[in-house]
Structure formats: C-alpha cells, structure tokens
Amino acid sequence: MEKLIRFTASDLAKITNHRSGEVKFGEKMITIPKEQQISAFLEECESQFVLFGIPEDIGIRANYGRPGANSAWESAIQSIANIQHNRFCKGSQIIVLGALDATQEMKAIENLDFNITEDRKKMYDLVSIIDKDVSHIIATIVKAGKTPIVIGGGHNNAYGNIKGTALGKGKPINAINFDAHSDFRILEGRHSGNGFSYAYEEGFLKKYFIFGLHHSYTSKSVLDKLKTIKDRVLYNTYDCMKIKKTKNFSMEMQLALDFIKNDFYGLEIDLDSIPNIPCSAMTLSGFSVEELRQFIYFFGNHSNAAYLHICEGAPSLDNDKNNHLVGKLIGYLVTDFIKAKTETYIV
C-alpha cells in the first residue's frame, strides 16, 4: 500500500462546507487513521463501501486520447463530501481510502509524445506499473469483504479493477461496460483501449458485456473478434436502441444482466457515453444522464455486483465556471450505486 495516499479526517474537513441544520457526507464518512493497518481496519469496519481515486491519464494519452482524467478524483470527492447525509443515503456507509500515488508516473510522461513509437512504449510500461498498484489495492479491499467504488483515471484501470477483484474473490469475474467503445483492442501494450482484452486473455475476465457501442467508433477488426467469442463476450449498440429503435433500453439491460449475473461482476462506466461531458473522447450523441443513473441502479441492485468504476471524466477540460459539474455527476452515480446495493437485492 506504499502507493496509496490516504485520505485523512483533516482532508475531509477542508472540503466539507458545513452549514447549520444540515449534515453532510463529509461529516460522516470514515477515514483510516495513519496508525491503523489498512486491511485490518477494513475487515473490522462495518461500512460497506470504499472510495478509491486514480488521478492519472497516462493510459488515455497512450491511446491517442485527450488528457485530463487525472482531475476527476479531486472534483468528485469534493462533491461527494457535500452530499446531504439523510435517510435516503448515509455518508457513514462510506470509507474514504484515498488515492493512488501516480505522481512519479505522471511526471515521467511530461515530455513524452504518443506519436513517437518509443515514447508510446514508455507510456505502455508506465500503465503496466499502475496496473500492479491498482490490482493490489482493489484485491485488498475485496478480500476484506468490502465493495470498491473507484473514481477517475482512464479506462485502462478496468484491468486492475477486474484483476484485483478476481484475486480478492479467488476466481475470474464478469464485467459490464457502459461505453461507446469496446476497449477490447489488440494486445499491443497497455493503454485505455485494451483493459478488457488483457483481462480476458489473462484469465481474470470470464464474461464481458459491452452496453451501447457506437457503430461509427467500433473497428471492423474488433467486431470480427467479438463475433468469434460471443459465448463469453456480447454487446449491443447505442444506434439500435436510440436511433433505429429496434431494441429497447430496459429489455437490453435485462438481457445483459442475465448474461453476467451468475458470477461476481464489475460495473464499468465510461463517461464518454454521455453527451457534452468533458472527457478524453467527448461526444455530442449518447445516452442521457437519467438513463445512466437507471443503468447503475439496475445493475447495482444485485448481490453479485462487486464494484463500481467511473472513469474518463475530465473536469479540467471544462470551462472554469462549470468544472465542478463532472464531480457532481459522479456524486449522483456513486449514491445511486450505494442505494441499489443497500436496498433489497435482485437475486
């Protein structure tokens, strides 16, 4: 855990806007004292959910994307700290673990150019280092019987989430990805476009469902590959659900759940699925925020939902007046997942 920057009670106090007559999440969320051993604390604490941030965008850069996802954790935790603690959702259900210390890796890419092959290979190596750290932290959380909620970074971190959860559970897991892209590209070196394909090839990912692929941004080679492994990897498309209207959103959610629900599964959310959200691959056409929230509640409301990962959001790419909005959106998604997990499960 040497690559973890623990979040402290003092850190929470600084970002919580105290107001008379109100109780905020920041006043109730739990932090782990410095003198406490993390795994022991997690095992003993009654709170179920563990917030963990990944402030990096190296995998995105290595995949020709726009940087900025390293800013999501800071924005999100500030918004989450100021959510109202009430009977609908309680801050005391959350342990704020902290964030990955990726400062060395982020510094190492400052003078790298992804258009240069050798520089891109260096980025791949840095992503692999982050993979190991994320996997270790997620495995520690899961072994303690807790549910990780992972915020920030590129979608390269799906690999660490899947591997860490599989190690923590002692067997491969499934995943569902709400995404305009498959992130199932070739194994050319680690980046944000192949987290799932690496996890699949290495045996950590058993079944995978891609929800809402965009026709225009999925290559023929990926489609051909998916066709050969449809017993373990399925997908539907945004175009069929929302443009052609040949498939129904609610029915597609049920079909996807039926495909993955018999084993533990991770819930992966790429914010590039939502129009006008500042992110590495910002779009003008996509699902609504309300549909995303329904999706998270639906898939979170099952006993086998093992973690939530919200990635690719980049508040630093928004204008100064609105750069808090990505964090506010993430706050909604986090509480939707917690509500789903703490209410009566679908089994």
C-alpha positions as a Markdown table, in Angstrom:
| # | Residue | x | y | z |
|---|---|---|---|---|
| 1 | Met | 0.0 | 0.0 | 0.0 |
| 2 | Glu | 3.0 | 2.3 | -0.3 |
| 3 | Lys | 1.5 | 3.7 | -3.5 |
| 4 | Leu | -1.6 | 4.9 | -1.7 |
| 5 | Ile | -2.1 | 8.5 | -0.4 |
| 6 | Arg | -4.5 | 8.0 | 2.5 |
| 7 | Phe | -7.4 | 10.5 | 2.9 |
| 8 | Thr | -7.5 | 11.9 | 6.4 |
| 9 | Ala | -10.2 | 13.4 | 8.6 |
| 10 | Ser | -8.4 | 16.7 | 8.1 |
| 11 | Asp | -8.7 | 16.4 | 4.4 |
| 12 | Leu | -12.4 | 15.7 | 4.7 |
| 13 | Ala | -12.9 | 18.7 | 7.0 |
| 14 | Lys | -11.2 | 21.0 | 4.5 |
| 15 | Ile | -13.6 | 20.1 | 1.6 |
| 16 | Thr | -16.8 | 19.9 | 3.5 |
| 17 | Asn | -19.0 | 23.0 | 3.5 |
| 18 | His | -20.5 | 23.0 | 7.0 |
| 19 | Arg | -23.9 | 24.5 | 7.4 |
| 20 | Ser | -26.1 | 25.0 | 10.4 |
| 21 | Gly | -29.0 | 22.5 | 10.5 |
| 22 | Glu | -27.5 | 20.2 | 7.9 |
| 23 | Val | -25.3 | 17.1 | 8.0 |
| 24 | Lys | -23.1 | 16.4 | 5.0 |
| 25 | Phe | -21.4 | 13.2 | 3.9 |
| 26 | Gly | -18.0 | 14.8 | 4.8 |
| 27 | Glu | -19.1 | 14.9 | 8.4 |
| 28 | Lys | -20.0 | 11.2 | 8.5 |
| 29 | Met | -17.7 | 9.4 | 6.0 |
| 30 | Ile | -14.9 | 7.3 | 7.6 |
| 31 | Thr | -11.2 | 7.7 | 7.1 |
| 32 | Ile | -8.5 | 5.2 | 8.2 |
| 33 | Pro | -6.2 | 6.6 | 10.9 |
| 34 | Lys | -2.5 | 6.6 | 10.0 |
| 35 | Glu | -1.5 | 4.3 | 12.8 |
| 36 | Gln | -4.1 | 1.7 | 11.7 |
| 37 | Gln | -3.2 | -1.2 | 9.3 |
| 38 | Ile | -5.5 | -0.8 | 6.3 |
| 39 | Ser | -6.6 | -4.4 | 5.7 |
| 40 | Ala | -7.3 | -5.0 | 9.4 |
| 41 | Phe | -9.3 | -1.7 | 9.6 |
| 42 | Leu | -11.4 | -2.6 | 6.5 |
| 43 | Glu | -12.2 | -6.1 | 7.9 |
| 44 | Glu | -13.3 | -4.7 | 11.3 |
| 45 | Cys | -15.3 | -1.6 | 10.0 |
| 46 | Glu | -19.0 | -2.1 | 9.4 |
| 47 | Ser | -19.2 | 0.3 | 6.5 |
| 48 | Gln | -19.5 | -1.5 | 3.2 |
| 49 | Phe | -18.2 | 0.9 | 0.5 |
| 50 | Val | -14.6 | 2.0 | -0.1 |
| 51 | Leu | -13.9 | 5.1 | -2.2 |
| 52 | Phe | -10.6 | 5.0 | -4.1 |
| 53 | Gly | -9.3 | 7.5 | -6.6 |
| 54 | Ile | -7.0 | 7.1 | -9.5 |
| 55 | Pro | -5.6 | 10.5 | -10.6 |
| 56 | Glu | -3.9 | 9.6 | -13.8 |
| 57 | Asp | -4.4 | 9.9 | -17.6 |
| 58 | Ile | -1.4 | 8.0 | -18.9 |
| 59 | Gly | -3.5 | 5.2 | -20.4 |
| 60 | Ile | -5.6 | 7.7 | -22.2 |
| 61 | Arg | -2.6 | 9.5 | -23.7 |
| 62 | Ala | -1.1 | 6.2 | -24.8 |
| 63 | Asn | -4.4 | 5.5 | -26.7 |
| 64 | Tyr | -4.3 | 8.9 | -28.6 |
| 65 | Gly | -6.9 | 10.4 | -26.2 |
| 66 | Arg | -7.1 | 13.9 | -24.6 |
| 67 | Pro | -5.6 | 14.2 | -21.1 |
| 68 | Gly | -7.5 | 15.5 | -18.1 |
| 69 | Ala | -9.0 | 12.4 | -16.4 |
| 70 | Asn | -6.4 | 12.8 | -13.6 |
| 71 | Ser | -8.6 | 15.7 | -12.3 |
| 72 | Ala | -11.7 | 13.6 | -11.7 |
| 73 | Trp | -10.9 | 12.3 | -8.3 |
| 74 | Glu | -10.4 | 15.7 | -6.7 |
| 75 | Ser | -13.6 | 17.1 | -8.2 |
| 76 | Ala | -15.6 | 14.0 | -7.3 |
| 77 | Ile | -14.5 | 13.8 | -3.6 |
| 78 | Gln | -15.3 | 17.5 | -3.1 |
| 79 | Ser | -18.8 | 16.9 | -4.5 |
| 80 | Ile | -19.4 | 13.7 | -2.6 |
| 81 | Ala | -18.3 | 15.3 | 0.7 |
| 82 | Asn | -21.1 | 17.9 | 0.3 |
| 83 | Ile | -24.0 | 15.5 | -0.4 |
| 84 | Gln | -26.7 | 15.6 | 2.3 |
| 85 | His | -26.5 | 12.7 | 4.8 |
| 86 | Asn | -30.1 | 11.6 | 5.3 |
| 87 | Arg | -32.5 | 8.6 | 5.3 |
| 88 | Phe | -32.1 | 8.1 | 1.6 |
| 89 | Cys | -28.3 | 7.7 | 1.7 |
| 90 | Lys | -25.8 | 7.9 | 4.5 |
| 91 | Gly | -22.3 | 9.1 | 4.4 |
| 92 | Ser | -21.4 | 6.7 | 7.2 |
| 93 | Gln | -21.7 | 3.8 | 4.7 |
| 94 | Ile | -18.5 | 5.0 | 3.0 |
| 95 | Ile | -14.8 | 4.6 | 3.9 |
| 96 | Val | -12.7 | 7.1 | 2.0 |
| 97 | Leu | -9.5 | 5.2 | 1.4 |
| 98 | Gly | -7.6 | 7.8 | -0.6 |
| 99 | Ala | -6.0 | 8.0 | -4.0 |
| 100 | Leu | -3.3 | 6.2 | -5.9 |
| 101 | Asp | 0.1 | 8.0 | -5.8 |
| 102 | Ala | 0.8 | 8.3 | -9.5 |
| 103 | Thr | 2.9 | 11.4 | -9.2 |
| 104 | Gln | 6.1 | 9.7 | -10.5 |
| 105 | Glu | 4.4 | 8.2 | -13.5 |
| 106 | Met | 2.6 | 11.4 | -14.4 |
| 107 | Lys | 5.9 | 13.3 | -14.2 |
| 108 | Ala | 7.6 | 10.7 | -16.4 |
| 109 | Ile | 5.2 | 11.4 | -19.3 |
| 110 | Glu | 5.6 | 15.2 | -19.3 |
| 111 | Asn | 8.0 | 15.1 | -22.2 |
| 112 | Leu | 6.7 | 12.1 | -24.0 |
| 113 | Asp | 4.9 | 12.3 | -27.4 |
| 114 | Phe | 2.4 | 9.5 | -28.2 |
| 115 | Asn | 3.1 | 10.0 | -31.9 |
| 116 | Ile | 6.7 | 8.7 | -31.3 |
| 117 | Thr | 6.7 | 4.9 | -31.1 |
| 118 | Glu | 9.4 | 4.7 | -28.5 |
| 119 | Asp | 7.6 | 7.2 | -26.3 |
| 120 | Arg | 4.4 | 5.3 | -26.7 |
| 121 | Lys | 6.1 | 2.1 | -25.5 |
| 122 | Lys | 7.3 | 4.0 | -22.4 |
| 123 | Met | 3.7 | 5.0 | -21.7 |
| 124 | Tyr | 2.6 | 1.4 | -22.0 |
| 125 | Asp | 5.3 | 0.4 | -19.4 |
| 126 | Leu | 4.0 | 3.2 | -17.1 |
| 127 | Val | 0.4 | 1.9 | -17.4 |
| 128 | Ser | 1.6 | -1.6 | -16.5 |
| 129 | Ile | 3.2 | -0.2 | -13.3 |
| 130 | Ile | -0.2 | 1.4 | -12.4 |
| 131 | Asp | -1.9 | -1.9 | -13.2 |
| 132 | Lys | 0.0 | -3.6 | -10.5 |
| 133 | Asp | -0.7 | -1.0 | -7.9 |
| 134 | Val | -4.4 | -0.8 | -8.7 |
| 135 | Ser | -4.7 | -4.6 | -8.7 |
| 136 | His | -3.1 | -4.8 | -5.3 |
| 137 | Ile | -5.3 | -2.1 | -3.7 |
| 138 | Ile | -8.5 | -3.5 | -5.2 |
| 139 | Ala | -7.6 | -7.0 | -4.1 |
| 140 | Thr | -7.0 | -5.8 | -0.5 |
| 141 | Ile | -10.4 | -4.0 | -0.4 |
| 142 | Val | -12.3 | -7.1 | -1.8 |
| 143 | Lys | -10.5 | -9.6 | 0.4 |
| 144 | Ala | -11.7 | -7.5 | 3.4 |
| 145 | Gly | -15.3 | -8.1 | 2.2 |
| 146 | Lys | -15.9 | -4.5 | 1.0 |
| 147 | Thr | -17.2 | -3.1 | -2.2 |
| 148 | Pro | -14.8 | -0.7 | -4.1 |
| 149 | Ile | -16.1 | 2.4 | -5.7 |
| 150 | Val | -13.3 | 3.6 | -8.0 |
| 151 | Ile | -13.2 | 7.1 | -9.4 |
| 152 | Gly | -11.0 | 8.6 | -12.1 |
| 153 | Gly | -8.2 | 7.7 | -14.4 |
| 154 | Gly | -8.6 | 6.2 | -17.9 |
| 155 | His | -10.4 | 3.0 | -18.8 |
| 156 | Asn | -7.0 | 1.3 | -18.7 |
| 157 | Asn | -7.8 | 0.9 | -15.0 |
| 158 | Ala | -10.6 | -1.6 | -15.8 |
| 159 | Tyr | -7.8 | -4.2 | -16.0 |
| 160 | Gly | -6.6 | -3.5 | -12.4 |
| 161 | Asn | -10.2 | -3.5 | -11.1 |
| 162 | Ile | -11.0 | -6.8 | -12.7 |
| 163 | Lys | -7.7 | -8.5 | -11.8 |
| 164 | Gly | -7.9 | -7.2 | -8.2 |
| 165 | Thr | -11.5 | -8.3 | -7.7 |
| 166 | Ala | -10.8 | -11.7 | -9.3 |
| 167 | Leu | -7.8 | -12.2 | -6.9 |
| 168 | Gly | -9.9 | -11.0 | -4.0 |
| 169 | Lys | -12.7 | -13.4 | -4.8 |
| 170 | Gly | -10.4 | -16.2 | -5.7 |
| 171 | Lys | -11.9 | -16.7 | -9.2 |
| 172 | Pro | -12.5 | -14.9 | -12.5 |
| 173 | Ile | -15.3 | -12.4 | -12.6 |
| 174 | Asn | -17.6 | -10.9 | -15.2 |
| 175 | Ala | -18.0 | -7.3 | -16.2 |
| 176 | Ile | -20.5 | -5.0 | -17.9 |
| 177 | Asn | -19.2 | -1.8 | -19.6 |
| 178 | Phe | -21.4 | 1.2 | -20.3 |
| 179 | Asp | -19.3 | 2.6 | -23.1 |
| 180 | Ala | -19.4 | 4.0 | -26.6 |
| 181 | His | -16.2 | 1.9 | -27.3 |
| 182 | Ser | -15.4 | -1.8 | -26.6 |
| 183 | Asp | -11.9 | -1.2 | -25.1 |
| 184 | Phe | -11.2 | -4.7 | -26.4 |
| 185 | Arg | -8.4 | -3.7 | -28.8 |
| 186 | Ile | -5.4 | -5.7 | -29.6 |
| 187 | Leu | -2.7 | -6.6 | -27.1 |
| 188 | Glu | -0.1 | -4.1 | -28.3 |
| 189 | Gly | 0.9 | -2.8 | -24.9 |
| 190 | Arg | -1.2 | -1.4 | -22.1 |
| 191 | His | -3.5 | 1.6 | -22.7 |
| 192 | Ser | -7.1 | 2.7 | -22.1 |
| 193 | Gly | -8.3 | 0.9 | -25.2 |
| 194 | Asn | -7.4 | -2.7 | -24.2 |
| 195 | Gly | -8.0 | -3.1 | -20.4 |
| 196 | Phe | -10.8 | -5.7 | -21.0 |
| 197 | Ser | -8.9 | -7.6 | -23.7 |
| 198 | Tyr | -5.9 | -8.0 | -21.5 |
| 199 | Ala | -8.0 | -9.1 | -18.5 |
| 200 | Tyr | -9.8 | -11.6 | -20.8 |
| 201 | Glu | -6.6 | -13.1 | -22.3 |
| 202 | Glu | -5.0 | -13.4 | -18.8 |
| 203 | Gly | -8.0 | -15.3 | -17.4 |
| 204 | Phe | -9.3 | -12.7 | -14.9 |
| 205 | Leu | -12.4 | -11.8 | -17.0 |
| 206 | Lys | -14.8 | -14.6 | -17.6 |
| 207 | Lys | -17.8 | -12.9 | -19.3 |
| 208 | Tyr | -18.0 | -9.4 | -20.7 |
| 209 | Phe | -21.0 | -7.4 | -21.9 |
| 210 | Ile | -20.4 | -4.1 | -23.7 |
| 211 | Phe | -23.5 | -1.9 | -23.4 |
| 212 | Gly | -24.2 | 0.8 | -26.0 |
| 213 | Leu | -21.4 | 0.5 | -28.6 |
| 214 | His | -21.4 | 3.3 | -31.2 |
| 215 | His | -21.4 | 1.9 | -34.8 |
| 216 | Ser | -19.1 | 4.7 | -36.0 |
| 217 | Tyr | -16.4 | 4.1 | -33.4 |
| 218 | Thr | -16.0 | 0.3 | -33.4 |
| 219 | Ser | -13.5 | -1.1 | -35.8 |
| 220 | Lys | -14.1 | -4.0 | -38.2 |
| 221 | Ser | -11.3 | -6.0 | -36.5 |
| 222 | Val | -12.9 | -5.6 | -33.1 |
| 223 | Leu | -16.3 | -6.6 | -34.4 |
| 224 | Asp | -14.8 | -9.6 | -36.2 |
| 225 | Lys | -13.0 | -10.7 | -32.9 |
| 226 | Leu | -16.2 | -10.3 | -30.9 |
| 227 | Lys | -18.1 | -12.5 | -33.3 |
| 228 | Thr | -15.7 | -15.4 | -32.7 |
| 229 | Ile | -16.2 | -15.3 | -28.8 |
| 230 | Lys | -19.9 | -14.5 | -28.4 |
| 231 | Asp | -20.3 | -17.3 | -25.9 |
| 232 | Arg | -18.2 | -15.1 | -23.5 |
| 233 | Val | -18.4 | -11.6 | -24.9 |
| 234 | Leu | -21.7 | -9.9 | -26.0 |
| 235 | Tyr | -22.6 | -6.4 | -26.9 |
| 236 | Asn | -25.5 | -4.2 | -28.0 |
| 237 | Thr | -25.3 | -0.8 | -29.7 |
| 238 | Tyr | -26.5 | 2.7 | -28.9 |
| 239 | Asp | -27.6 | 3.1 | -32.5 |
| 240 | Cys | -30.1 | 0.2 | -32.3 |
| 241 | Met | -31.5 | 1.3 | -29.0 |
| 242 | Lys | -31.8 | 5.1 | -29.6 |
| 243 | Ile | -31.6 | 5.8 | -33.3 |
| 244 | Lys | -33.1 | 2.8 | -35.1 |
| 245 | Lys | -35.3 | 1.9 | -32.1 |
| 246 | Thr | -35.0 | -1.8 | -32.9 |
| 247 | Lys | -34.0 | -2.6 | -29.4 |
| 248 | Asn | -35.5 | -1.5 | -26.0 |
| 249 | Phe | -33.2 | 0.0 | -23.3 |
| 250 | Ser | -34.9 | -1.7 | -20.4 |
| 251 | Met | -35.1 | -5.1 | -22.2 |
| 252 | Glu | -31.4 | -4.8 | -23.2 |
| 253 | Met | -30.5 | -4.2 | -19.5 |
| 254 | Gln | -32.3 | -7.4 | -18.5 |
| 255 | Leu | -30.6 | -9.4 | -21.3 |
| 256 | Ala | -27.2 | -8.2 | -20.2 |
| 257 | Leu | -27.9 | -8.9 | -16.6 |
| 258 | Asp | -29.0 | -12.5 | -17.5 |
| 259 | Phe | -25.6 | -12.9 | -19.3 |
| 260 | Ile | -23.4 | -11.9 | -16.3 |
| 261 | Lys | -25.4 | -12.3 | -13.1 |
| 262 | Asn | -24.3 | -15.9 | -12.2 |
| 263 | Asp | -20.9 | -14.7 | -11.1 |
| 264 | Phe | -19.5 | -11.7 | -9.4 |
| 265 | Tyr | -19.3 | -8.8 | -11.9 |
| 266 | Gly | -17.8 | -5.3 | -12.1 |
| 267 | Leu | -19.8 | -2.3 | -13.2 |
| 268 | Glu | -17.7 | -0.1 | -15.5 |
| 269 | Ile | -18.9 | 3.3 | -16.5 |
| 270 | Asp | -17.2 | 5.4 | -19.2 |
| 271 | Leu | -18.5 | 9.0 | -19.1 |
| 272 | Asp | -17.8 | 9.4 | -22.9 |
| 273 | Ser | -21.2 | 7.6 | -23.3 |
| 274 | Ile | -23.0 | 10.8 | -22.2 |
| 275 | Pro | -23.2 | 13.9 | -24.4 |
| 276 | Asn | -21.3 | 17.0 | -23.6 |
| 277 | Ile | -19.4 | 15.6 | -20.6 |
| 278 | Pro | -15.8 | 16.8 | -20.6 |
| 279 | Cys | -13.7 | 13.6 | -21.2 |
| 280 | Ser | -11.0 | 12.1 | -23.3 |
| 281 | Ala | -13.4 | 11.2 | -26.1 |
| 282 | Met | -16.2 | 13.8 | -25.7 |
| 283 | Thr | -19.4 | 13.1 | -27.7 |
| 284 | Leu | -22.5 | 15.0 | -28.8 |
| 285 | Ser | -24.6 | 11.9 | -29.2 |
| 286 | Gly | -25.3 | 9.4 | -26.4 |
| 287 | Phe | -27.4 | 8.2 | -23.6 |
| 288 | Ser | -28.9 | 10.6 | -21.1 |
| 289 | Val | -27.7 | 11.1 | -17.5 |
| 290 | Glu | -31.0 | 9.7 | -16.3 |
| 291 | Glu | -30.5 | 6.5 | -18.4 |
| 292 | Leu | -27.0 | 6.1 | -17.0 |
| 293 | Arg | -28.4 | 6.5 | -13.4 |
| 294 | Gln | -31.1 | 3.9 | -14.1 |
| 295 | Phe | -28.4 | 1.6 | -15.5 |
| 296 | Ile | -26.2 | 1.9 | -12.4 |
| 297 | Tyr | -29.2 | 1.4 | -10.1 |
| 298 | Phe | -30.4 | -1.7 | -12.1 |
| 299 | Phe | -27.0 | -3.4 | -12.2 |
| 300 | Gly | -26.0 | -2.3 | -8.7 |
| 301 | Asn | -29.2 | -3.9 | -7.3 |
| 302 | His | -27.8 | -7.4 | -7.5 |
| 303 | Ser | -25.9 | -9.4 | -4.9 |
| 304 | Asn | -23.2 | -10.2 | -7.4 |
| 305 | Ala | -22.4 | -6.6 | -8.2 |
| 306 | Ala | -18.8 | -6.4 | -6.9 |
| 307 | Tyr | -17.5 | -2.9 | -7.7 |
| 308 | Leu | -18.3 | 0.3 | -9.5 |
| 309 | His | -15.7 | 2.2 | -11.6 |
| 310 | Ile | -16.4 | 5.7 | -13.1 |
| 311 | Cys | -13.7 | 6.8 | -15.5 |
| 312 | Glu | -12.6 | 9.1 | -18.3 |
| 313 | Gly | -14.4 | 12.2 | -16.9 |
| 314 | Ala | -12.1 | 15.2 | -17.2 |
| 315 | Pro | -13.2 | 18.3 | -15.2 |
| 316 | Ser | -10.1 | 20.2 | -16.2 |
| 317 | Leu | -11.3 | 20.2 | -19.8 |
| 318 | Asp | -14.5 | 22.1 | -18.8 |
| 319 | Asn | -14.7 | 25.9 | -18.6 |
| 320 | Asp | -13.8 | 27.4 | -15.2 |
| 321 | Lys | -17.4 | 28.2 | -14.2 |
| 322 | Asn | -18.6 | 24.6 | -14.8 |
| 323 | Asn | -15.6 | 22.4 | -13.9 |
| 324 | His | -17.4 | 21.2 | -10.7 |
| 325 | Leu | -20.2 | 19.6 | -12.7 |
| 326 | Val | -18.3 | 16.3 | -13.6 |
| 327 | Gly | -17.7 | 15.8 | -9.9 |
| 328 | Lys | -21.4 | 16.5 | -9.1 |
| 329 | Leu | -22.4 | 13.9 | -11.7 |
| 330 | Ile | -20.1 | 11.3 | -10.3 |
| 331 | Gly | -21.6 | 12.1 | -6.9 |
| 332 | Tyr | -25.1 | 11.2 | -8.2 |
| 333 | Leu | -23.7 | 7.9 | -9.7 |
| 334 | Val | -22.0 | 6.9 | -6.5 |
| 335 | Thr | -25.1 | 7.4 | -4.4 |
| 336 | Asp | -27.2 | 5.6 | -6.9 |
| 337 | Phe | -24.9 | 2.6 | -6.6 |
| 338 | Ile | -24.9 | 2.7 | -2.9 |
| 339 | Lys | -28.7 | 2.9 | -2.7 |
| 340 | Ala | -29.0 | 0.0 | -5.1 |
| 341 | Lys | -26.6 | -2.2 | -3.1 |
| 342 | Thr | -28.2 | -1.4 | 0.3 |
| 343 | Glu | -31.8 | -1.9 | -0.7 |
| 344 | Thr | -33.3 | -5.4 | -1.4 |
| 345 | Tyr | -31.1 | -7.2 | -3.9 |
| 346 | Ile | -32.3 | -8.8 | -7.1 |
| 347 | Val | -31.1 | -12.4 | -6.9 |
